[in-house]
């Protein structure tokens, strides 16, 4: 049986309160643990405030490390400073709509109608996948498990020669 290649992840937590107050990043820790326990690697991890220029800047900085996947945690809700999903849309050259749909379907089973508030999104930029997920610990667990299951197939399709 062929083993799956190791996927290299960059993790960016988007939270002004955690950034300003230097508060522990529980959701980032959960994501990192799930990624590592699935025999994948975290090659970059950072925390940024909910500011469009900072979020986009960190996405492009992470790309310098050649990650297979960039996951942004937080900033996907309905508040005025929740811009992460919009930043992913603006930097992506392709959006994979099914990721957000499936995430909300799985989340509905846990949190009911509030699941529709989380604007999880998956985009592509060159050969990297960029994912924005809500910042709650349960949303991170759900989204990371979903992503890890489908990423090998998405990456193989994206990187194959036309």
Contact map, one row per residue, 1 for C-alpha under 8 A:
111000000000000000000000000000000000000000000000000000000000000000000000000000000000000000000000000000000000000000000000000000000000000000000000000000000000000000
111100000000000000000000000000000000000000000000000000000000000000000000000000000000000000000000000000000000000000000000000000000000000000000000000000000000000000
111110000000000000000000000000000000000000000000000000000000000000000000000000000000000000000000000000000000000000000000000000000000000000000000000000000000000000
011111000000000000000000000000000000000000000000000000000000000000000000000000000000000000000000000000000000000000000000000000000000000000000000000000010000000000
001111100000000000000000000000000000000000000000000000000000000000000000000000000000000000000000000000000000000000000000000000000000000000000000000000010000000000
000111110000000000000000000000000000001110000000000000000000000000000000000000000000000000000000000000000000000000000000000000000000000000000000000000000000000000
000011111000000000000000000000000000000110000000000000000000000000111000000000000000000000000000000000000000000000000000000000000000000000000000000000010000000000
000001111100000000000000000000000000000111100000000000000000000000111000000000000000000000000000000000000000000000000000000000000000000000000000000000000000000000
000000111110000000000000000000000010000111110000000000000000000000111110000000000000000000000000000000000000000000000000000000000000000000000000000000000000000000
000000011111000000000000000000000000000001111000000000000000010000101110000000000000000000000000000000000000000000000000000000000000000000000000000000000000000000
000000001111100000000000000100010000000001011100000000000000000000000111100000000000000000000000000000000000000000000000000000000000000000000000000000000000000000
000000000111110000000000000100000000000000001111000000000110000000000111100000000000000000000000000000000000000000000000000000000000000000000000000000000000000000
000000000011111000000000100100000000000000001111000000000000000000000001110000000000000000000000000000000000000000000000000000000000001000000000000000000000000000
000000000001111100000000000000000000000000000011110000100000000000000001111000000001000000000000000000000000000000000000000000000000000000000000000000000000000000
000000000000111111100000000000000000000000000011110000000000000000000000011000000000000000000000000000000000000000000000000000000000000000000000000000000000000000
000000000000011111110000000000000000000000000001110000000000000000000000000000000000000000000000000000000000000000000000000000000000000000000000000000000000000000
000000000000001111111110000000000000000000000000100000000000000000000000000000000000000000000000000000000000000000000000000000000000000000000000000000000000000000
000000000000001111111111100000000000000000000010100000000000000000000000000000000000000000000000000000000000000000000000000000000000000000000000000000000000000000
000000000000001111111110000000000000000000000011100000000000000000000000000000000000000000000000000000000000000000000000000000000000000000000000000000000000000000
000000000000000111111100000000000000000000000000100000000000000000000000000000000000000000000000000000000000000000000000000000000000000000000000000000000000000000
000000000000000011111110000000000000000000000000000000000000000000000000000000000000000000000000000000000000000000000000000000000000000000000000000000000000000000
000000000000000011111111000000000000000000000000000000000000000000000000000000000000000000000000000000000000000000000000000000000000000000000000000000000000000000
000000000000000011101111100000000000000000000000000000000000000000000000000000000000000000000000000000000000000000000000000000000000000000000000000000000000000000
000000000000000001000111110000000000000000000000000000000000000000000000000000000000000000000000000000000000000000000000000000000000000000000000000000000000000000
000000000000100001000011111110000000000000000000000000000000000000000000000000000000000000000000000000000000000000000000000000000000000000000000000000000000000000
000000000000000000000001111111000000000000000000000000000000000000000000000000000000000000000000000000000000000000000000000000000000000010000000000000000000000000
000000000000000000000000111111100000000000000000000000000000000000000000100000000000000000000000000000000000000000000000000000000000001110010000000000000000000000
000000000011100000000000111111110000000000000000000000000000000000000000100000000000000000000000000000000000000000000000000000000000000000000000000000000000000000
000000000000000000000000111111111000000000000000000000000000000000000000000000000000000000000000000000000000000000000000000000000000000000000000000000000000000000
000000000000000000000000011111111100000000000000000000000000000000000000000000000000000000000000000000000000000000000000000000000000000010011000000000000000000000
000000000000000000000000001111111110000000000000000000000000000000000000000000000000000000000000000000000000000000000000000000000000000000011001000000000000000000
000000000010000000000000000111111111000001000000000000000000000000000000000000000000000000000000000000000000000000000000000000000000000000000000000000000000000000
000000000000000000000000000011111111100000000000000000000000000000000000000000000000000000000000000000000000000000000000000000000000000000000000000000000000000000
000000000000000000000000000001111111110000000000000000000000000000000000000000000000000000000000000000000000000000000000000000000000000000001001100000000000000000
000000001000000000000000000000111111111111000000000000000000000000000000000000000000000000000000000000000000000000000000000000000000000000000001000100000000000000
000000000000000000000000000000011111111111000000000000000000000000000000000000000000000000000000000000000000000000000000000000000000000000000000000000000000000000
000000000000000000000000000000001111111100000000000000000000000000000000000000000000000000000000000000000000000000000000000000000000000000000000000000000000000000
000000000000000000000000000000000111111100000000000000000000000000000000000000000000000000000000000000000000000000000000000000000000000000000000000100000000000000
000001000000000000000000000000000011111110000000000000000000000000000000000000000000000000000000000000000000000000000000000000000000000000000000000000000000000000
000001111000000000000000000000000011111111000000000000000000000000000000000000000000000000000000000000000000000000000000000000000000000000000000000000000000000000
000001111000000000000000000000000011001111100000000000000000000000000000000000000000000000000000000000000000000000000000000000000000000000000000000000000000000000
000000011110000000000000000000010011000111111000000000000000000000000000000000000000000000000000000000000000000000000000000000000000000000000000000000000000000000
000000011100000000000000000000000000000011111000000000000000000010100000000000000000000000000000000000000000000000000000000000000000000000000000000000000000000000
000000001110000000000000000000000000000001111100000000000000010010000000000000000000000000000000000000000000000000000000000000000000000000000000000000000000000000
000000000111100000000000000000000000000001111110000000000000000000000000000000000000000000000000000000000000000000000000000000000000000000000000000000000000000000
000000000011100000000000000000000000000000011111000000000000000000000000000000000000000000000000000000000000000000000000000000000000000000000000000000000000000000
000000000001111001100000000000000000000000001111100000000000000000000000000000000000000000000000000000000000000000000000000000000000000000000000000000000000000000
000000000001111100100000000000000000000000000111111001100100000000000000000000000000000000000000000000000000000000000000000000000000000000000000000000000000000000
000000000000011111110000000000000000000000000011111001100000000000000000000000000000000000000000000000000000000000000000000000000000000000000000000000000000000000
000000000000011100000000000000000000000000000001111101100000000000000000001000001111000000000000000000000000000000000000000000000000000000000000000000000000000000
000000000000000000000000000000000000000000000001111111100000000000000000000000001010000000000000000000000000000000000000000000000000000000000000000000000000000000
000000000000000000000000000000000000000000000000011111110000000000000000000000000011001000000000000000000000000000000000000000000000000000000000000000000000000000
000000000000000000000000000000000000000000000000001111111000000000000000000000000000000000000000000000000000000000000000000000000000000000000000000000000000000000
000000000000000000000000000000000000000000000001111111111100000000000000000000000000000000000000000000000000000000000000000000000000000000000000000000000000000000
000000000000010000000000000000000000000000000001111111111110000000000000000000000001001000000000000000000000000000000000000000000000000000000000000000000000000000
000000000000000000000000000000000000000000000000000111111111000000000000000000000000001100100000000000000000000000000000000000000000000000000000000000000000000000
000000000000000000000000000000000000000000000000000011111111100000000000000000000000000000000000000000000000000000000000000000000000000000000000000000000000000000
000000000001000000000000000000000000000000000001000001111111110000000000000000000000000000000000000000000000000000000000000000000000000000000000000000000000000000
000000000001000000000000000000000000000000000000000000111111111000000100000000000000000000000000000000000000000000000000000000000000000000000000000000000000000000
000000000000000000000000000000000000000000000000000000011111111100000000000000000000000000000000000000000000000000000000000000000000000000000000000000000000000000
000000000000000000000000000000000000000000000000000000001111111110000000000000000000000000000000000000000000000000000000000000000000000000000000000000000000000000
000000000100000000000000000000000000000000010000000000000111111111100100000000000000000000000000000000000000000000000000000000000000000000000000000000000000000000
000000000000000000000000000000000000000000000000000000000011111111100000000000000000000000000000000000000000000000000000000000000000000000000000000000000000000000
000000000000000000000000000000000000000000000000000000000001111111000000000000000000000000000000000000000000000000000000000000000000000000000000000000000000000000
000000000000000000000000000000000000000000110000000000000000111111100000000000000000000000000000000000000000000000000000000000000000000000000000000000000000000000
000000000000000000000000000000000000000000000000000000000000011111110000000000000000000000000000000000000000000000000000000000010000000000000000000000000000000000
000000111100000000000000000000000000000000100000000000000000011011111100000000000000000000000000000000000000000000000000000000010000000000000000000000000000000000
000000111000000000000000000000000000000000000000000000000000000001111100000000000000000000000000000000000000000000000000000000111000000000000000000000000010000000
000000111100000000000000000000000000000000000000000000000000000000111110000000000000000000000000000000000000000000000000000000011110000000000000000000000000000000
000000001111000000000000000000000000000000000000000000000010010000111111000000000000000000000000000000000000000000000000000000011110000000000000000000000000000000
000000001111000000000000000000000000000000000000000000000000000000001111100000000000000000000000000000000000000000000000000000000111100000000000000000000000000000
000000000011110000000000000000000000000000000000000000000000000000000111110000000001000000000000000000000000000000000000000000000111100000000000000000000000000000
000000000011110000000000001100000000000000000000000000000000000000000011111000000000000000000000000000000000000000000000000000000001111000010000000000000000000000
000000000000111000000000000000000000000000000000000000000000000000000001111110000101000000000000000000000000000000000000000000000001111100000000000000000000000000
000000000000011000000000000000000000000000000000010000000000000000000000111110001111100000000000000000000000000000000000000000000000111000000000000000000000000000
000000000000000000000000000000000000000000000000000000000000000000000000011111000111100000000000000000000000000000000111000000000001111000000000000000000000000000
000000000000000000000000000000000000000000000000000000000000000000000000011111100100000000000000000000000000000000001110000000000000010000000000000000000000000000
000000000000000000000000000000000000000000000000000000000000000000000000000111110100000000000000000000000000000000001000000000000000000000000000000000000000000000
000000000000000000000000000000000000000000000000000000000000000000000000000011111100000000000000000000000000000000000000000000000000000000000000000000000000000000
000000000000000000000000000000000000000000000000000000000000000000000000000001111110000000000000000000000000000000000000000000000000000000000000000000000000000000
000000000000000000000000000000000000000000000000011000000000000000000000001000111110000000000000000000000000000000000000000000000000000000000000000000000000000000
000000000000000000000000000000000000000000000000010000000000000000000000011111111111100000000000000000000000000000000000000000000000000000000000000000000000000000
000000000000000000000000000000000000000000000000011100000000000000000000001100011111111000000000000000000000000000000000000000000000000000000000000000000000000000
000000000000010000000000000000000000000000000000010100100000000000000001011100000111111100000000000000000000000000000000000000000001000000000000000000000000000000
000000000000000000000000000000000000000000000000000000000000000000000000001100000111111110000000000000000000000000000011100000000001000000000000000000000000000000
000000000000000000000000000000000000000000000000000000000000000000000000000000000011111111000000000000000000000000000000000000000000000000000000000000000000000000
000000000000000000000000000000000000000000000000000100110000000000000000000000000011111111100000000000000000000000000000000000000000000000000000000000000000000000
000000000000000000000000000000000000000000000000000000010000000000000000000000000001111111110000000000000000000000000000111000000111000000000000000000000000000000
000000000000000000000000000000000000000000000000000000000000000000000000000000000000111111110010000000000000000000000000001000000000000000000000000000000000000000
000000000000000000000000000000000000000000000000000000000000000000000000000000000000011111110000000000000000000000000000000000000000000000000000000000000000000000
000000000000000000000000000000000000000000000000000000010000000000000000000000000000001111111000000000000000000000000000000010000000000000000000000000000000000000
000000000000000000000000000000000000000000000000000000000000000000000000000000000000000111111110000000000000000000000000001110000100000000000000000000000000000000
000000000000000000000000000000000000000000000000000000000000000000000000000000000000000000111110000000000000000000000000001111000000000000000000000000000000000000
000000000000000000000000000000000000000000000000000000000000000000000000000000000000000000011111000000000000000000000000001110000000000000000000000000000000000000
000000000000000000000000000000000000000000000000000000000000000000000000000000000000000010011111100000000000000000000000111100000000000000000000000000000000000000
000000000000000000000000000000000000000000000000000000000000000000000000000000000000000000000111111000000000000000000000111100000000000000000000000000000000000000
000000000000000000000000000000000000000000000000000000000000000000000000000000000000000000000011111110000000000000000000110000000000000000000000000000000000000000
000000000000000000000000000000000000000000000000000000000000000000000000000000000000000000000001111111000000000000000000000000000000000000000000000000000000000000
000000000000000000000000000000000000000000000000000000000000000000000000000000000000000000000001111111100000000000000001110000000000000000000000000000000000000000
000000000000000000000000000000000000000000000000000000000000000000000000000000000000000000000000111111110000000000000011110000000000000000000000000000000000000000
000000000000000000000000000000000000000000000000000000000000000000000000000000000000000000000000111111111000000000000000000000000000000000000000000000000000000000
000000000000000000000000000000000000000000000000000000000000000000000000000000000000000000000000011111111100000000000000000000000000000000000000000000000000000000
000000000000000000000000000000000000000000000000000000000000000000000000000000000000000000000000001111111110000000000001000000000000000000000110010000000000000000
000000000000000000000000000000000000000000000000000000000000000000000000000000000000000000000000000111111111000000110101000000000000000000000000000000000000000000
000000000000000000000000000000000000000000000000000000000000000000000000000000000000000000000000000011111111100000100000000000000000000000000000000000000000000000
000000000000000000000000000000000000000000000000000000000000000000000000000000000000000000000000000001111111110000000000000000000000000000000100000000000000000000
000000000000000000000000000000000000000000000000000000000000000000000000000000000000000000000000000000111111111100100000000000000000000000100100000000000000000000
000000000000000000000000000000000000000000000000000000000000000000000000000000000000000000000000000000011111111111110000000000000000000000000000000000000000000000
000000000000000000000000000000000000000000000000000000000000000000000000000000000000000000000000000000001111111100000000000000000000000000000000000000000000000000
000000000000000000000000000000000000000000000000000000000000000000000000000000000000000000000000000000000111111100000000000000000000000000000000000000000000000000
000000000000000000000000000000000000000000000000000000000000000000000000000000000000000000000000000000000011111111100000000000000000000000000000000000000000000000
000000000000000000000000000000000000000000000000000000000000000000000000000000000000000000000000000000000011111111100000000000000000000000000000000000000000000000
000000000000000000000000000000000000000000000000000000000000000000000000000000000000000000000000000000000001001111110000000000000000000000000000000000000000000000
000000000000000000000000000000000000000000000000000000000000000000000000000000000000000000000000000000000001001111111100000000000000000000000000000000000000000000
000000000000000000000000000000000000000000000000000000000000000000000000000000000000000000000000000000011011001111111100000000000000000000000000000000000000000000
000000000000000000000000000000000000000000000000000000000000000000000000000000000000000000000000000000010001000011111110000000000000000000000000000000000000000000
000000000000000000000000000000000000000000000000000000000000000000000000000011000000000000000000000000000000000001111110000000000000000000000000000000000000000000
000000000000000000000000000000000000000000000000000000000000000000000000000110000000000000000000000000010000000001111111000000000000110000000000000000000000000000
000000000000000000000000000000000000000000000000000000000000000000000000000110000000100000000000000100000000000000011111100000000001110000000000000000000000000000
000000000000000000000000000000000000000000000000000000000000000000000000000100000000100000000000001100110000000000000111110000000011110000000000000000000000000000
000000000000000000000000000000000000000000000000000000000000000000000000000000000000100100000011101100000000000000000011111000000011100000000000000000000000000000
000000000000000000000000000000000000000000000000000000000000000000000000000000000000000100000011101100000000000000000001111100001111000000000000000000000000000000
000000000000000000000000000000000000000000000000000000000000000000000000000000000000000110011111000000000000000000000000111110001110000000000000000000000000000000
000000000000000000000000000000000000000000000000000000000000000000000000000000000000000000011111000000000000000000000000011111111100000000000000000000000000000000
000000000000000000000000000000000000000000000000000000000000000000000000000000000000000000111100000000000000000000000000001111111100000000000000000000000000000000
000000000000000000000000000000000000000000000000000000000000000000000000000000000000000000001000000000000000000000000000000111110000000000000000000000000000000000
000000000000000000000000000000000000000000000000000000000000000000010000000000000000000000000000000000000000000000000000000111111000000000000000000000000010011000
000000000000000000000000000000000000000000000000000000000000000001111100000000000000000000000000000000000000000000000000000111111100000000000000000000000010000000
000000000000000000000000000000000000000000000000000000000000000000011100000000000000000000000000000000000000000000000000011110111110000000000000000000000010000000
000000000000000000000000000000000000000000000000000000000000000000001111000000000000000100010000000000000000000000000000011110011111000000000000000000000000000000
000000000000000000000000000000000000000000000000000000000000000000001111000000000000000100000000000000000000000000000001111000001111100000000000000000000000000000
000000000000000000000000000000000000000000000000000000000000000000000011110100000001100100000000000000000000000000000011110000000111110000000000000000000000000000
000000000000000000000000000000000000000000000000000000000000000000000011111100000000000000000000000000000000000000000111100000000011111000110010000000000000000000
000000000000000000000000000000000000000000000000000000000000000000000000111110000000000000000000000000000000000000000111000000000001111100110000000000000000000000
000000000000100000000000001000000000000000000000000000000000000000000000111100000000000000000000000000000000000000000000000000000000111110110000000000000000000000
000000000000000000000000001000000000000000000000000000000000000000000000010000000000000000000000000000000000000000000000000000000000011111110000000000000000000000
000000000000000000000000011001000000000000000000000000000000000000000000000000000000000000000000000000000000000000000000000000000000001111111000000000000000000000
000000000000000000000000000000000000000000000000000000000000000000000000000000000000000000000000000000000000000000000000000000000000000111111100000000000000000000
000000000000000000000000000000000000000000000000000000000000000000000000000000000000000000000000000000000010000000000000000000000000111111111110000000000000000000
000000000000000000000000001001100000000000000000000000000000000000000000100000000000000000000000000000000000000000000000000000000000111111111111000000000000000000
000000000000000000000000000001100100000000000000000000000000000000000000000000000000000000000000000000000000000000000000000000000000000011111111100000000000000000
000000000000000000000000000000000000000000000000000000000000000000000000000000000000000000000000000000100110000000000000000000000000000001111111110000000000000000
000000000000000000000000000000000000000000000000000000000000000000000000000000000000000000000000000000100000000000000000000000000000100000111111111000000000000000
000000000000000000000000000000100110000000000000000000000000000000000000000000000000000000000000000000000000000000000000000000000000000000011111111100000000000000
000000000000000000000000000000000100000000000000000000000000000000000000000000000000000000000000000000000000000000000000000000000000000000001111111110000000000000
000000000000000000000000000000000000000000000000000000000000000000000000000000000000000000000000000000100000000000000000000000000000000000000111111111000000000000
000000000000000000000000000000000000000000000000000000000000000000000000000000000000000000000000000000000000000000000000000000000000000000000011111111100000000000
000000000000000000000000000000000010010000000000000000000000000000000000000000000000000000000000000000000000000000000000000000000000000000000001111111110000000000
000000000000000000000000000000000000000000000000000000000000000000000000000000000000000000000000000000000000000000000000000000000000000000000000111111110000000000
000000000000000000000000000000000000000000000000000000000000000000000000000000000000000000000000000000000000000000000000000000000000000000000000011111111100000000
000000000000000000000000000000000000000000000000000000000000000000000000000000000000000000000000000000000000000000000000000000000000000000000000001111111110000000
000110100000000000000000000000000000000000000000000000000000000000000000000000000000000000000000000000000000000000000000000000000000000000000000000111111111000000
000000000000000000000000000000000000000000000000000000000000000000000000000000000000000000000000000000000000000000000000000000000000000000000000000001111111100000
000000000000000000000000000000000000000000000000000000000000000000000000000000000000000000000000000000000000000000000000000000000000000000000000000001111111110000
000000000000000000000000000000000000000000000000000000000000000000010000000000000000000000000000000000000000000000000000000000111000000000000000000000111111111000
000000000000000000000000000000000000000000000000000000000000000000000000000000000000000000000000000000000000000000000000000000000000000000000000000000011111111100
000000000000000000000000000000000000000000000000000000000000000000000000000000000000000000000000000000000000000000000000000000000000000000000000000000001111111100
000000000000000000000000000000000000000000000000000000000000000000000000000000000000000000000000000000000000000000000000000000100000000000000000000000000111111100
000000000000000000000000000000000000000000000000000000000000000000000000000000000000000000000000000000000000000000000000000000100000000000000000000000000011111110
000000000000000000000000000000000000000000000000000000000000000000000000000000000000000000000000000000000000000000000000000000000000000000000000000000000001111111
000000000000000000000000000000000000000000000000000000000000000000000000000000000000000000000000000000000000000000000000000000000000000000000000000000000000001111
000000000000000000000000000000000000000000000000000000000000000000000000000000000000000000000000000000000000000000000000000000000000000000000000000000000000000111
